[in-house]
């Protein structure tokens, strides 16, 4: 048995929770030792029901067949110690022993510093969807990987926005890797197989049992630098994700909501408990390394462009151009800064407009192209 197949074997043992299986493996010393142990020794040292499950599952032909089925569906898998296993997952309680992947597995390598999870209400309001879309779109466009659970409402909106921005997005499933739940998101599921990544600790054909979703939430927060909650009721699965994020040492951000809205009670309570209240994607983006790098590159690009432009301008044109910003500015402010008469500034602004270096957004307000 290769190491890959040994780890895959642990994912085929039915009826044993991850915690129990990890204790059994620790007792025997390794997965390999458990695989090679005599049946009598297994029966003598662990509960009979677990022992029978383990003994019954030790069928190398079935494990190889399972591996082939995964390959046929373009599904791969990773485990602790694998080169693609996210380092940050190793440090969370109950780290997944096996993760199935479908899509672009390279996205996992970028999650440690540059991924934000977006979670929230399944029965999201128009406001909630609007906020989820706005935050996800802007962050994905800036290079942040968006993580969510492919559920109704906020989750699906976050994934769609990231894809619309041609960004990176990861969906963590609470069912088998080859199953889409809810079925209504099947087109989104297929699109993410080609343009994003799907992750699950549940193998082929495992149904979406309700108890699996709170368990999978630790992975959503575990592979992310922080979690953004957009709409959550007083008792919500999103709050479970937020709690797990705090336990894992991740940042928690919250979009505030109306105080008389049932979908905002959980969010507003999180803010009262100390979570970061955010009203703009930039509240989060400026804390993410990839955005800081892009900001530096953009500033350098603008500086180089400004230097190139100024080389071809007359002295007075350079002075006026330097006073026009990336945010719109009124002509009175430009005149005051330069100490020039309005008639002269208007003439120079017109020349810069003709050269397509600036534009008038509304009457007497100017901005750089």
GUMAR-181736 format. One record per residue (C-alpha): x, y, z; residue in one letter. Coordinates in steps of 0.02 Angstrom, whole numbers, plus 50000, padded with zeros to 5 digits. Layout:
BEGIN
XYZA/...
//
This chain:
BEGIN
500005000050000X/500665017149951X/500485031850069X/499165039549955X/498105023749958X/498315021850146X/497605039250174X/496225035950049X/495795020250146X/495415030650301X/494115039950199X/493215023850154X/492965017750332X/491125020650366X/490325023850535X/491845030550628X/492015049050668X/493625058350632X/494015060350817X/493785041850855X/494785036650702X/496215048250748X/496265040950924X/496345023350852X/497735028150731X/498705036550873X/498535020750978X/499255009750840X/500595022550797X/500185026050614X/498945022450475X/500145009650405X/500265000750574X/498375000150586X/498244993050410X/499514979350448X/498894975050624X/498204957650655X/496314956750665X/496444949050839X/497484963750902X/496214976150831X/494774966750913X/495684965951079X/496114984451089X/494624994351023X/492734993051031X/492064978550931X/490934989050820X/492414999950768X/493554984950752X/492364976250634X/492194991750527X/494084993450511X/494384974950474X/492994974650345X/493684990150256X/495434982850232X/495154977550052X/496534983949938X/495584979849779X/494094990349833X/495225004749884X/496105004449715X/494425003749627X/493855018849728X/495445027949677X/495065024549493X/493295031149514X/493985047249584X/495205048949440X/493815046149313X/492875060849389X/494435072049397X/494385071649586X/496005071749684X/496335070949871X/497595077549996X/498005074050178X/499125080950317X/500905080050255X/500395081250071X/501255095449977X/499585103749936X/498805102150109X/498535119950179X/499755123250321X/498485133450418X/497305118550428X/498605108450522X/498395119850673X/496515119150694X/495575107150809X/495065091250717X/496075095050561X/495325085150415X/496255068850386X/495745068450204X/495115081850085X/494375078449914X/494665091649781X/493825095449615X/494415110249510X/495965121049523X/496895113749673X/498265127249660X/497035139449741X/497335131049910X/499145136749910X/498625155049911X/497355154350052X/498455156650205X/498695175450183X/497485180050046X/495815171250074X/494255178450153X/492715167950192X/491015175850163X/489545167650252X/487785172550298X/485925169350290X/485205156650169X/483595166850162X/484545182650125X/483695199250094X/484025210049941X/485145220850051X/486135205650109X/486395199249933X/486915216649875X/488215218050013X/488865200349986X/489045203649800X/489895220449823X/491155214349952X/491525198149859X/491695206449688X/492875220149746X/493965208449850X/494055195149713X/494495208449586X/495925213849700X/496635196049706X/495835189549866X/495205171549861X/493365170549914X/492875155450019X/491095150050057X/489945135050070X/488955134949905X/487315136350003X/485805146949960X/485835165649989X/487445174050043X/488585159349999X/488025157449818X/488035176349794X/489835177549856X/490405163749737X/489485171349588X/490225188549621X/491985181549630X/491735172449465X/490985188149385X/492565197349437X/493625183649355X/494305180449529X/494705165249634X/493415156149738X/493335140149842X/491745131049892X/491805119650044X/490435106550034X/489475097950173X/489145082650066X/490055071149946X/491285079749829X/490295073949677X/488615080049741X/487875097349727X/486815103449871X/485645112049849X/485285105049675X/484715122149616X/486555127649623X/487095114249499X/487595126849365X/488645136249494X/489405119649551X/489915115449371X/490615132749341X/491685131649498X/492365114849441X/493095123849291X/493495141249361X/493675138349548X/493905124249673X/492725112849769X/493305104949932X/492505091650042X/493035079250175X/491625068050114X/491935056049970X/490885049849826X/488995049849843X/488925054750027X/487225063050053X/487015080350132X/486625075150311X/486195090150420X/487525086650552X/488915087750422X/488685106250385X/489195113250556X/490695101450549X/491255107650379X/491185125850439X/492845123550529X/493645120850357X/492865136750286X/493635147150424X/495185136150436X/495805139650259X/495415158250272X/496325172950346X/494675180150406X/492795177650400X/491535190750343X/489745188150406X/488375196050300X/486655193950380X/486415180850516X/484955177150630X/485165175750817X/485455156950799X/486335153850635X/487605142050558X/488585157550509X/488855161250693X/489595143950713X/490845148250577X/491225164850665X/491495155850832X/492655143250750X/493605157350665X/493915165550834X/494485148950909X/495675146850762X/496395164350785X/495595171350626X/494885188850605X/492995190950606X/492175205150508X/490335209550508X/489215219850395X/487995228950511X/486125227950482X/484515236250536X/484165233450721X/482365227950686X/482855215150553X/482865196850610X/484245193350483X/485375206050568X/485205200850751X/486675188850743X/487765201450651X/487405215650770X/487715204350920X/489425199750848X/489845218150834X/489335221051015X/490485206651063X/491975214750979X/491965208850797X/492565221650671X/491155231750595X/491485234650409X/490545245950289X/491705244650138X/492715230650056X/494245241550082X/494065239850271X/494615221850243X/495675223350086X/496985234750160X/497385221250289X/497725207950157X/499525206150091X/499035203549908X/498055219949910X/499485229649988X/500635223049853X/499405227849716X/499185244949795X/501065247849794X/501175242149613X/499715253349564X/500495268449650X/502145265149563X/501255263449395X/500325279849423X/501935288549473X/502815282349316X/501345287649209X/501325304849289X/503185307149257X/502965301949074X/501495313849052X/502395328649129X/503845326949008X/502705332448866X/501835346848955X/502225365248968X/502675371949141X/500945379349179X/500095363349117X/501185353049234X/500675364049381X/498815361949347X/498955343349310X/499825340649478X/498315348249565X/497055336649485X/496805320749587X/496095303249565X/494615309749666X/493605323749586X/494135341349633X/493275358249614X/494085371649508X/494065383849656X/495185372049756X/496395370749609X/496465389649590X/496745392049776X/498185379649779X/499035387149627X/498665405449661X/498155407649479X/496655417349412X/495135407049364X/495225411949181X/497005405149166X/496605388849257X/495055386049148X/496145388148992X/497445375649055X/496125363049112X/495365363948937X/497065360048859X/497305345148976X/495555338948931X/495985339948747X/497515329148781X/496365316748872X/497365317949033X/495905324149139X/494025325249123X/492615335849195X/491455324149290X/490115337349327X/490175356149307X/491815363249378X/492385346449451X/493895337849375X/494725320949391X/496195312049309X/495915298549180X/
//
